[in-house]
Amino acid sequence: MTKVKTWDIFIRTFHWSVVMIILADFTFFEEGRVHEILGYILLGLLGLRFIWGFIGSKYARFKDFFPTPTRIKNHLAEMGDGEKTSYIGHNPIGALMIFNLYFALLLLSLSGYLSITDRFWGVEWVEELHEFFAGYLLASVALHVAGVLWESRRSGINLISAMITGIKKVP
């Protein structure tokens, strides 16, 4: 196995900060001022991640892992053939999930913000939209975790360790 520095400190800090915010907002602070503050922090983190996707380290840049139809098709074919292709950054299916999670987090945060504005305070459809995106995010997170565990086993690469240390051990 070769050690490759993959995830920089910003990516790892972003990832685990988002994990902590989601855990806090869904367990201890389901509503109220702390919930709102965590939502603002999440929006700020998403903004920074967007910028980092263009100026950050190689594997953090969106162009490095953007899931094009060709990349997705090739990756699915490799998996179907039983190949264990190693990706230093995100594989195309993982990249789809990352963009899905960013989209869900953004819509959850924006719908939450709308629900506390004067114009939409107490408006039922806005609150329902926020609740929908909360459920969608939780389902996506569950699928993400399952995918990470499955891909770690399939590829033989410990993806969780890589997100903690920043170093991926690849064949």
VODRENTI-630167 format. One line per field, with one value per atom (N, C-alpha, C, CB): residue number from 1; residue in three letters; atom name; y, z, x. Coordinates in steps of 0.2 Angstrom, whole numbers, plus 2048, in hexadecimal, padded with zeros to 3 digits. Glycine has a CB too. Example, Ala and Ser with C-alpha at 12.3 -4.5 7.8 and 13.67 -1.06 7.14 Angstrom:
// VODRENTI-630167
resi [1|1|1|1|2|2|2|2]
resn [ALA|ALA|ALA|ALA|SER|SER|SER|SER]
name [N|CA|C|CB|N|CA|C|CB]
py [7E4|7EA|7F0|7EA|7F5|7FB|800|7FD]
pz [827|827|827|82D|823|824|827|81D]
px [842|83E|842|839|840|844|840|846]
***
This chain:
// VODRENTI-630167
resi [1|1|1|1|2|2|2|2|3|3|3|3|4|4|4|4|5|5|5|5|6|6|6|6|7|7|7|7|8|8|8|8|9|9|9|9|10|10|10|10|11|11|11|11|12|12|12|12|13|13|13|13|14|14|14|14|15|15|15|15|16|16|16|16|17|17|17|17|18|18|18|18|19|19|19|19|20|20|20|20|21|21|21|21|22|22|22|22|23|23|23|23|24|24|24|24|25|25|25|25|26|26|26|26|27|27|27|27|28|28|28|28|29|29|29|29|30|30|30|30|31|31|31|31|32|32|32|32|33|33|33|33|34|34|34|34|35|35|35|35|36|36|36|36|37|37|37|37|38|38|38|38|39|39|39|39|40|40|40|40|41|41|41|41|42|42|42|42|43|43|43|43|44|44|44|44|45|45|45|45|46|46|46|46|47|47|47|47|48|48|48|48|49|49|49|49|50|50|50|50|51|51|51|51|52|52|52|52|53|53|53|53|54|54|54|54|55|55|55|55|56|56|56|56|57|57|57|57|58|58|58|58|59|59|59|59|60|60|60|60|61|61|61|61|62|62|62|62|63|63|63|63|64|64|64|64|65|65|65|65|66|66|66|66|67|67|67|67|68|68|68|68|69|69|69|69|70|70|70|70|71|71|71|71|72|72|72|72|73|73|73|73|74|74|74|74|75|75|75|75|76|76|76|76|77|77|77|77|78|78|78|78|79|79|79|79|80|80|80|80|81|81|81|81|82|82|82|82|83|83|83|83|84|84|84|84|85|85|85|85|86|86|86|86|87|87|87|87|88|88|88|88|89|89|89|89|90|90|90|90|91|91|91|91|92|92|92|92|93|93|93|93|94|94|94|94|95|95|95|95|96|96|96|96|97|97|97|97|98|98|98|98|99|99|99|99|100|100|100|100|101|101|101|101|102|102|102|102|103|103|103|103|104|104|104|104|105|105|105|105|106|106|106|106|107|107|107|107|108|108|108|108|109|109|109|109|110|110|110|110|111|111|111|111|112|112|112|112|113|113|113|113|114|114|114|114|115|115|115|115|116|116|116|116|117|117|117|117|118|118|118|118|119|119|119|119|120|120|120|120|121|121|121|121|122|122|122|122|123|123|123|123|124|124|124|124|125|125|125|125|126|126|126|126|127|127|127|127|128|128|128|128|129|129|129|129|130|130|130|130|131|131|131|131|132|132|132|132|133|133|133|133|134|134|134|134|135|135|135|135|136|136|136|136|137|137|137|137|138|138|138|138|139|139|139|139|140|140|140|140|141|141|141|141|142|142|142|142|143|143|143|143|144|144|144|144|145|145|145|145|146|146|146|146|147|147|147|147|148|148|148|148|149|149|149|149|150|150|150|150|151|151|151|151|152|152|152|152|153|153|153|153|154|154|154|154|155|155|155|155|156|156|156|156|157|157|157|157|158|158|158|158|159|159|159|159|160|160|160|160|161|161|161|161|162|162|162|162|163|163|163|163|164|164|164|164|165|165|165|165|166|166|166|166|167|167|167|167|168|168|168|168|169|169|169|169|170|170|170|170|171|171|171|171]
resn [MET|MET|MET|MET|THR|THR|THR|THR|LYS|LYS|LYS|LYS|VAL|VAL|VAL|VAL|LYS|LYS|LYS|LYS|THR|THR|THR|THR|TRP|TRP|TRP|TRP|ASP|ASP|ASP|ASP|ILE|ILE|ILE|ILE|PHE|PHE|PHE|PHE|ILE|ILE|ILE|ILE|ARG|ARG|ARG|ARG|THR|THR|THR|THR|PHE|PHE|PHE|PHE|HIS|HIS|HIS|HIS|TRP|TRP|TRP|TRP|SER|SER|SER|SER|VAL|VAL|VAL|VAL|VAL|VAL|VAL|VAL|MET|MET|MET|MET|ILE|ILE|ILE|ILE|ILE|ILE|ILE|ILE|LEU|LEU|LEU|LEU|ALA|ALA|ALA|ALA|ASP|ASP|ASP|ASP|PHE|PHE|PHE|PHE|THR|THR|THR|THR|PHE|PHE|PHE|PHE|PHE|PHE|PHE|PHE|GLU|GLU|GLU|GLU|GLU|GLU|GLU|GLU|GLY|GLY|GLY|GLY|ARG|ARG|ARG|ARG|VAL|VAL|VAL|VAL|HIS|HIS|HIS|HIS|GLU|GLU|GLU|GLU|ILE|ILE|ILE|ILE|LEU|LEU|LEU|LEU|GLY|GLY|GLY|GLY|TYR|TYR|TYR|TYR|ILE|ILE|ILE|ILE|LEU|LEU|LEU|LEU|LEU|LEU|LEU|LEU|GLY|GLY|GLY|GLY|LEU|LEU|LEU|LEU|LEU|LEU|LEU|LEU|GLY|GLY|GLY|GLY|LEU|LEU|LEU|LEU|ARG|ARG|ARG|ARG|PHE|PHE|PHE|PHE|ILE|ILE|ILE|ILE|TRP|TRP|TRP|TRP|GLY|GLY|GLY|GLY|PHE|PHE|PHE|PHE|ILE|ILE|ILE|ILE|GLY|GLY|GLY|GLY|SER|SER|SER|SER|LYS|LYS|LYS|LYS|TYR|TYR|TYR|TYR|ALA|ALA|ALA|ALA|ARG|ARG|ARG|ARG|PHE|PHE|PHE|PHE|LYS|LYS|LYS|LYS|ASP|ASP|ASP|ASP|PHE|PHE|PHE|PHE|PHE|PHE|PHE|PHE|PRO|PRO|PRO|PRO|THR|THR|THR|THR|PRO|PRO|PRO|PRO|THR|THR|THR|THR|ARG|ARG|ARG|ARG|ILE|ILE|ILE|ILE|LYS|LYS|LYS|LYS|ASN|ASN|ASN|ASN|HIS|HIS|HIS|HIS|LEU|LEU|LEU|LEU|ALA|ALA|ALA|ALA|GLU|GLU|GLU|GLU|MET|MET|MET|MET|GLY|GLY|GLY|GLY|ASP|ASP|ASP|ASP|GLY|GLY|GLY|GLY|GLU|GLU|GLU|GLU|LYS|LYS|LYS|LYS|THR|THR|THR|THR|SER|SER|SER|SER|TYR|TYR|TYR|TYR|ILE|ILE|ILE|ILE|GLY|GLY|GLY|GLY|HIS|HIS|HIS|HIS|ASN|ASN|ASN|ASN|PRO|PRO|PRO|PRO|ILE|ILE|ILE|ILE|GLY|GLY|GLY|GLY|ALA|ALA|ALA|ALA|LEU|LEU|LEU|LEU|MET|MET|MET|MET|ILE|ILE|ILE|ILE|PHE|PHE|PHE|PHE|ASN|ASN|ASN|ASN|LEU|LEU|LEU|LEU|TYR|TYR|TYR|TYR|PHE|PHE|PHE|PHE|ALA|ALA|ALA|ALA|LEU|LEU|LEU|LEU|LEU|LEU|LEU|LEU|LEU|LEU|LEU|LEU|LEU|LEU|LEU|LEU|SER|SER|SER|SER|LEU|LEU|LEU|LEU|SER|SER|SER|SER|GLY|GLY|GLY|GLY|TYR|TYR|TYR|TYR|LEU|LEU|LEU|LEU|SER|SER|SER|SER|ILE|ILE|ILE|ILE|THR|THR|THR|THR|ASP|ASP|ASP|ASP|ARG|ARG|ARG|ARG|PHE|PHE|PHE|PHE|TRP|TRP|TRP|TRP|GLY|GLY|GLY|GLY|VAL|VAL|VAL|VAL|GLU|GLU|GLU|GLU|TRP|TRP|TRP|TRP|VAL|VAL|VAL|VAL|GLU|GLU|GLU|GLU|GLU|GLU|GLU|GLU|LEU|LEU|LEU|LEU|HIS|HIS|HIS|HIS|GLU|GLU|GLU|GLU|PHE|PHE|PHE|PHE|PHE|PHE|PHE|PHE|ALA|ALA|ALA|ALA|GLY|GLY|GLY|GLY|TYR|TYR|TYR|TYR|LEU|LEU|LEU|LEU|LEU|LEU|LEU|LEU|ALA|ALA|ALA|ALA|SER|SER|SER|SER|VAL|VAL|VAL|VAL|ALA|ALA|ALA|ALA|LEU|LEU|LEU|LEU|HIS|HIS|HIS|HIS|VAL|VAL|VAL|VAL|ALA|ALA|ALA|ALA|GLY|GLY|GLY|GLY|VAL|VAL|VAL|VAL|LEU|LEU|LEU|LEU|TRP|TRP|TRP|TRP|GLU|GLU|GLU|GLU|SER|SER|SER|SER|ARG|ARG|ARG|ARG|ARG|ARG|ARG|ARG|SER|SER|SER|SER|GLY|GLY|GLY|GLY|ILE|ILE|ILE|ILE|ASN|ASN|ASN|ASN|LEU|LEU|LEU|LEU|ILE|ILE|ILE|ILE|SER|SER|SER|SER|ALA|ALA|ALA|ALA|MET|MET|MET|MET|ILE|ILE|ILE|ILE|THR|THR|THR|THR|GLY|GLY|GLY|GLY|ILE|ILE|ILE|ILE|LYS|LYS|LYS|LYS|LYS|LYS|LYS|LYS|VAL|VAL|VAL|VAL|PRO|PRO|PRO|PRO]
name [N|CA|C|CB|N|CA|C|CB|N|CA|C|CB|N|CA|C|CB|N|CA|C|CB|N|CA|C|CB|N|CA|C|CB|N|CA|C|CB|N|CA|C|CB|N|CA|C|CB|N|CA|C|CB|N|CA|C|CB|N|CA|C|CB|N|CA|C|CB|N|CA|C|CB|N|CA|C|CB|N|CA|C|CB|N|CA|C|CB|N|CA|C|CB|N|CA|C|CB|N|CA|C|CB|N|CA|C|CB|N|CA|C|CB|N|CA|C|CB|N|CA|C|CB|N|CA|C|CB|N|CA|C|CB|N|CA|C|CB|N|CA|C|CB|N|CA|C|CB|N|CA|C|CB|N|CA|C|CB|N|CA|C|CB|N|CA|C|CB|N|CA|C|CB|N|CA|C|CB|N|CA|C|CB|N|CA|C|CB|N|CA|C|CB|N|CA|C|CB|N|CA|C|CB|N|CA|C|CB|N|CA|C|CB|N|CA|C|CB|N|CA|C|CB|N|CA|C|CB|N|CA|C|CB|N|CA|C|CB|N|CA|C|CB|N|CA|C|CB|N|CA|C|CB|N|CA|C|CB|N|CA|C|CB|N|CA|C|CB|N|CA|C|CB|N|CA|C|CB|N|CA|C|CB|N|CA|C|CB|N|CA|C|CB|N|CA|C|CB|N|CA|C|CB|N|CA|C|CB|N|CA|C|CB|N|CA|C|CB|N|CA|C|CB|N|CA|C|CB|N|CA|C|CB|N|CA|C|CB|N|CA|C|CB|N|CA|C|CB|N|CA|C|CB|N|CA|C|CB|N|CA|C|CB|N|CA|C|CB|N|CA|C|CB|N|CA|C|CB|N|CA|C|CB|N|CA|C|CB|N|CA|C|CB|N|CA|C|CB|N|CA|C|CB|N|CA|C|CB|N|CA|C|CB|N|CA|C|CB|N|CA|C|CB|N|CA|C|CB|N|CA|C|CB|N|CA|C|CB|N|CA|C|CB|N|CA|C|CB|N|CA|C|CB|N|CA|C|CB|N|CA|C|CB|N|CA|C|CB|N|CA|C|CB|N|CA|C|CB|N|CA|C|CB|N|CA|C|CB|N|CA|C|CB|N|CA|C|CB|N|CA|C|CB|N|CA|C|CB|N|CA|C|CB|N|CA|C|CB|N|CA|C|CB|N|CA|C|CB|N|CA|C|CB|N|CA|C|CB|N|CA|C|CB|N|CA|C|CB|N|CA|C|CB|N|CA|C|CB|N|CA|C|CB|N|CA|C|CB|N|CA|C|CB|N|CA|C|CB|N|CA|C|CB|N|CA|C|CB|N|CA|C|CB|N|CA|C|CB|N|CA|C|CB|N|CA|C|CB|N|CA|C|CB|N|CA|C|CB|N|CA|C|CB|N|CA|C|CB|N|CA|C|CB|N|CA|C|CB|N|CA|C|CB|N|CA|C|CB|N|CA|C|CB|N|CA|C|CB|N|CA|C|CB|N|CA|C|CB|N|CA|C|CB|N|CA|C|CB|N|CA|C|CB|N|CA|C|CB|N|CA|C|CB|N|CA|C|CB|N|CA|C|CB|N|CA|C|CB|N|CA|C|CB|N|CA|C|CB|N|CA|C|CB|N|CA|C|CB|N|CA|C|CB|N|CA|C|CB|N|CA|C|CB|N|CA|C|CB|N|CA|C|CB|N|CA|C|CB|N|CA|C|CB|N|CA|C|CB|N|CA|C|CB|N|CA|C|CB|N|CA|C|CB|N|CA|C|CB|N|CA|C|CB|N|CA|C|CB|N|CA|C|CB|N|CA|C|CB|N|CA|C|CB|N|CA|C|CB|N|CA|C|CB|N|CA|C|CB|N|CA|C|CB|N|CA|C|CB|N|CA|C|CB|N|CA|C|CB|N|CA|C|CB]
py [7FA|800|806|800|80B|811|817|813|81B|820|826|821|829|82F|834|82E|83A|840|842|846|841|842|848|83C|847|84C|851|849|858|85D|85F|863|863|864|868|869|86C|870|86B|875|866|861|85D|85C|85B|856|85B|854|861|865|866|86C|868|869|863|86B|85D|857|856|851|856|854|859|852|860|865|864|86C|862|861|85B|860|856|850|852|84B|856|859|85D|85C|862|866|862|86B|85D|859|855|854|852|84E|853|84B|859|85D|860|863|862|864|85F|867|859|854|850|84F|851|84E|853|84A|858|85C|863|85E|865|86C|86C|871|868|867|86E|862|873|879|87E|87A|885|88A|88D|887|892|896|892|89B|88D|88A|886|884|883|880|885|87D|88B|890|892|896|893|895|88F|896|889|884|883|87D|885|886|88B|887|891|896|894|89D|891|88E|889|88A|885|880|884|87B|889|88D|890|892|892|895|890|898|88A|884|882|87E|882|880|885|880|88C|891|890|898|88F|88E|888|88D|882|87C|87E|877|882|883|887|888|88C|88F|88A|895|886|881|87C|87D|87B|877|879|875|880|883|884|889|886|888|883|88F|87E|87A|875|876|870|86B|867|867|863|85F|85B|85B|857|852|856|84D|85C|860|864|865|864|868|864|86A|868|865|862|86A|865|862|85B|867|85A|854|84E|854|84F|84A|84B|848|850|851|84B|857|848|842|843|83F|842|843|83C|844|83C|836|830|837|832|82D|82A|831|82F|82C|827|832|829|825|81E|829|81F|819|814|81A|817|813|810|817|814|811|80B|817|80C|807|801|809|801|7FC|7F8|7FE|7FC|7F9|7F5|7FF|7F8|7F4|7EE|7F9|7EF|7E9|7E3|7EB|7E5|7E0|7DE|7E3|7E0|7DE|7E1|7D7|7E6|7EA|7EE|7EE|7EF|7F3|7F9|7EE|7FD|803|808|806|80A|80E|816|80D|81A|821|824|823|829|82D|831|831|835|839|835|840|839|835|831|83A|82B|828|82B|820|82A|82E|82D|82B|827|826|82A|81E|829|82D|835|82C|837|83E|840|83F|83C|83D|83E|837|83A|83B|841|835|843|849|84F|84A|84F|855|855|855|84F|84E|850|846|84F|851|859|84E|85C|863|866|865|864|866|866|862|860|85F|864|858|864|869|870|868|872|879|87A|87A|876|877|876|872|872|872|878|86C|87B|881|887|883|887|88D|88D|88D|887|886|888|87F|886|888|88F|884|893|89A|89D|89C|89B|89E|89D|89A|898|897|89C|890|89F|8A4|8AB|8A3|8AC|8B3|8B5|8B3|8BC|8BF|8BD|8C7|8BC|8BA|8B3|8BB|8AF|8A8|8A5|8A4|8A9|8A6|8A3|8AC|89D|899|897|89E|898|895|88E|899|88A|883|880|880|882|87E|87F|881|885|886|881|88D|881|87C|875|87D|873|86C|86B|86B|870|86F|86E|876|872|871|86A|876|868|861|85B|860|85D|858|857|85A|85D|85D|85A|864|85B|858|850|85A|84E|846|844|845|848|846|846|84B|84B|84B|845|851|843|83D|837|83C|836|830|830|830|836|836|835|83D|837|836|82E|83A|82B|824|820|821|822|81F|820|822|827|828|824|830|823|81F|818|81F|815|80E|80E|80C|813|812|813|818|817|817|810|81D|80D|807|801|805|801|7FC|7FD|7FD|804|805|803|80C|805|803|7FC|806|7F8|7F1|7EE|7ED|7F1|7EF|7F0|7F2|7F6|7F9|7F7|800|7F5|7F4|7FA|7F0|800|806|809|80C|80A|80D|814|80C|816|81C|821|81C|81E|821|824|81D|81F|821|827|81B|827|82C|833|82A|833|839|83B|838|837|839|83C|834|838|839|83E|833|83E|841|83D|847|837|833|82C|831|82B|825|820|827|81A|814|810|810|811|80E|809|813|804|7FE|801|7F9]
pz [800|800|800|806|7FC|7FC|7FF|7F4|803|807|803|80E|802|7FE|802|7F7|803|806|802|808|804|800|803|800|809|80C|810|810|80E|811|818|80D|81C|822|822|826|81D|81C|81A|816|816|814|81A|80E|81E|824|829|827|82A|82F|82D|830|826|824|825|81C|823|823|82A|821|82F|836|839|83A|837|83A|838|838|832|82F|833|827|834|838|83E|838|842|849|849|84C|844|843|842|83E|83E|83C|843|836|846|84C|851|84F|852|857|856|858|84F|84D|84D|846|84C|84C|853|847|857|85E|864|85F|865|86A|869|86D|863|861|85B|860|85C|856|854|858|858|857|85C|857|85B|85F|85D|866|861|85F|85D|864|861|85F|859|865|857|851|84B|851|84C|847|846|849|84B|84B|847|852|849|846|83E|849|83C|835|832|835|835|832|831|837|836|836|830|83C|82F|82A|823|82A|822|81C|81B|81C|820|81F|81D|826|820|81E|817|823|815|80E|809|80D|80B|807|806|80A|80C|80B|807|813|808|804|7FD|806|7FB|7F4|7F1|7F3|7F5|7F3|7F2|7F8|7F8|7F8|7F2|7FF|7F0|7EA|7E3|7E9|7E3|7DE|7DF|7DB|7E5|7E7|7EB|7EA|7EE|7F3|7F0|7F6|7F4|7F2|7EC|7F8|7E9|7E3|7E4|7E1|7E9|7EA|7ED|7EF|7EF|7F2|7EC|7F7|7E6|7E1|7DD|7DC|7DC|7D8|7D2|7D7|7CE|7C8|7C8|7C4|7CE|7CF|7D0|7D5|7D2|7D3|7D1|7DB|7CC|7CA|7C6|7C5|7C8|7C6|7BF|7CB|7BA|7B3|7B1|7AE|7AD|7AB|7A9|7A5|7A5|7A3|7A9|79E|7AE|7B4|7B8|7B8|7B8|7BC|7B8|7BD|7B2|7AE|7AE|7A6|7AE|7AE|7B5|7AD|7BA|7C1|7C2|7C6|7C0|7C1|7BD|7BE|7B7|7B3|7B7|7AC|7BA|7BE|7C3|7C0|7C7|7CD|7CA|7D1|7C5|7C2|7C0|7BC|7BE|7BC|7C2|7B7|7C8|7CE|7CE|7CD|7CA|7CB|7D1|7C5|7D4|7DA|7D9|7E0|7D4|7D2|7D8|7CC|7D9|7DF|7DC|7E2|7E0|7DF|7E5|7DE|7E3|7E8|7EC|7E5|7E8|7EB|7EB|7E6|7E9|7E9|7E3|7EA|7E3|7DD|7DB|7DF|7D4|7D1|7D5|7CA|7D8|7DC|7E2|7DD|7E5|7EC|7EA|7EE|7E4|7E3|7E2|7DC|7DF|7DE|7E5|7DB|7EA|7F1|7F4|7F5|7F3|7F6|7F3|7F4|7ED|7EA|7ED|7E3|7ED|7F0|7F7|7F0|7FB|802|802|806|7FE|7FE|7FC|7F9|7F7|7F5|7FB|7EF|7FE|804|809|806|80B|811|80F|812|809|807|807|800|804|804|80B|800|80F|816|81A|81A|819|81C|81A|81B|813|810|812|809|812|814|81C|813|820|827|828|82B|824|824|822|820|81D|81B|820|814|824|829|82F|82C|830|835|833|839|82C|82A|82B|822|82B|82C|827|82C|821|81C|81C|815|81E|81E|825|81B|82B|831|832|837|834|835|82F|839|829|823|823|81D|822|823|81E|823|817|812|813|80B|815|816|81C|818|821|827|824|82D|820|81D|819|81A|815|810|814|80C|81A|81E|821|824|823|826|821|829|81B|815|814|80F|813|812|818|811|81E|824|823|82A|821|820|81A|81F|815|80F|811|809|815|817|81B|81B|820|824|820|829|81B|817|812|812|810|80C|810|809|816|81B|81C|822|81D|81F|818|820|813|80C|80B|806|80D|80D|811|80F|817|81C|81A|823|817|815|80F|813|80A|805|806|800|80B|80D|810|813|814|817|812|81D|80D|808|803|804|801|7FD|800|7FA|807|80B|80A|812|80B|80B|804|80E|7FF|7F8|7F6|7F4|7F7|7F4|7F8|7F3|7FF|803|806|800|805|807|80D|801|812|818|817|81F|815|813|819|80F|81F|825|828|82A|828|82A|826|82A|81F|81B|81D|814|81F|820|827|820|82B|832|831|837|82E|82D|827|82D|822|81C|817|81D|819|815|813|819|80D|80A|808|804|80B|809|803|80F|7FD|7F7|7F4|7F2|7F1|7EE|7E9|7EB]
px [804|800|804|7FB|802|806|802|807|805|802|802|806|7FC|7FB|7F7|7F7|7FA|7F7|7F1|7FC|7EB|7E5|7E1|7E1|7DF|7DA|7DE|7D5|7DE|7E2|7DE|7E3|7E1|7DE|7D7|7E3|7D7|7D0|7CB|7D1|7CC|7C7|7C5|7C9|7CA|7C8|7C5|7CF|7C7|7C3|7BC|7C7|7BB|7B5|7B0|7B5|7B3|7AF|7AD|7B3|7B1|7B0|7AC|7B6|7AC|7A8|7A1|7AB|7A0|799|796|799|79A|798|795|79D|799|798|791|79E|791|78B|785|78C|785|77F|77D|781|782|781|77E|787|780|77E|777|783|776|76F|76A|770|76B|766|765|768|76A|769|767|76F|76C|76B|767|772|768|765|761|76B|75B|757|753|751|753|751|754|749|752|755|75B|756|75E|763|76A|765|76B|772|771|773|76B|769|76B|762|768|769|770|765|774|77B|77F|77E|77D|781|77F|77F|779|777|77B|770|77C|780|787|780|78A|791|791|793|78C|78C|78C|786|788|788|78F|783|792|799|79E|79B|79D|7A2|7A1|7A1|79A|799|79C|791|79B|79E|7A6|79D|7A9|7B0|7B2|7B3|7AE|7AF|7AF|7AB|7AA|7A9|7AF|7A2|7B2|7B8|7BD|7B9|7BE|7C4|7C3|7C4|7BD|7BC|7C0|7B5|7C2|7C5|7CC|7C1|7CE|7D5|7D9|7D5|7D5|7D8|7DD|7D3|7DF|7E4|7E1|7E6|7E5|7E3|7DD|7E9|7DD|7D7|7D1|7D9|7D1|7CC|7C8|7CE|7CC|7C9|7C3|7CE|7BE|7B8|7BA|7B3|7BF|7C1|7C4|7C5|7C7|7CA|7C6|7CF|7C0|7BB|7B4|7BB|7B3|7AC|7AA|7AC|7A4|7A1|79E|79C|7A2|79F|79B|7A4|797|793|798|78F|79E|7A3|7A6|7A8|7A8|7AC|7A7|7AE|7A1|79C|79B|795|79A|799|79F|798|7A5|7AB|7AC|7B2|7AB|7AB|7A6|7AA|7A0|79B|79D|794|7A0|7A3|7A8|7A5|7AD|7B2|7B0|7B7|7AB|7A8|7A4|7A3|7A1|79D|7A2|799|7A8|7AD|7B1|7B1|7B0|7B3|7BA|7B4|7BB|7C2|7C2|7C3|7C8|7C9|7CD|7CC|7CB|7CE|7CF|7CB|7D5|7D6|7D6|7DD|7D2|7D2|7D5|7CA|7D9|7DD|7D8|7E3|7D4|7CF|7C8|7CE|7C3|7BC|7BB|7B6|7B8|7B6|7B0|7B5|7AE|7A8|7A2|7A7|7A0|79A|79B|799|7A0|7A2|7A1|7A8|7A3|7A3|79B|7A7|797|790|78D|78D|78F|78D|78F|78F|795|798|794|79F|792|78E|787|78F|785|77E|77E|77C|783|783|784|789|788|789|782|78E|77F|778|773|776|773|76E|76F|76E|776|778|776|77F|777|776|76E|778|76A|763|760|760|763|761|762|764|768|76A|766|771|765|761|75A|762|757|750|74F|74D|754|754|755|75A|759|75A|753|75F|750|749|744|747|744|73F|740|740|745|746|746|74C|745|744|73D|746|73C|736|730|736|733|72E|72B|732|730|72D|72D|732|72D|72C|725|72D|725|71F|71C|71B|71F|71C|71D|71F|717|718|71C|711|71B|71F|726|71C|728|730|732|731|72E|730|730|72C|72B|72B|731|724|733|738|73F|739|740|745|746|745|740|73F|741|738|73E|740|747|73C|74B|752|756|754|753|756|756|753|750|74F|753|748|753|757|75F|756|761|768|76A|76A|766|767|767|762|763|763|769|75D|76B|771|778|772|778|77D|77E|77C|778|778|77B|771|778|77B|782|777|785|78C|790|78D|78E|792|792|78E|78C|78C|790|785|790|795|79C|793|79E|7A5|7A7|7A6|7A3|7A4|7A5|79F|7A0|7A0|7A6|79A|7A8|7AD|7B4|7AD|7B4|7BB|7BC|7BA|7B7|7B7|7B9|7B1|7B5|7B6|7BD|7B1|7BF|7C6|7CC|7C5|7CA|7D0|7D3|7D5|7D0|7D3|7CF|7D3|7D2|7CE|7CD|7D2|7C7|7C5|7C4|7BE|7C1|7C0|7C7|7BD|7CC|7D3|7D5|7D7|7D4|7D7|7D4|7D5|7CD|7CA|7CC|7C2|7CF|7D1|7D9|7D1|7DD|7E4|7E6|7E8|7E2|7E3|7E7|7E7|7E9|7ED|7EA|7F4|7EA|7E6|7EC|7E2|7EA|7EF|7EC|7F0|7EF|7EC|7F1|7EB|7EE|7F3|7F7|7EE]
***
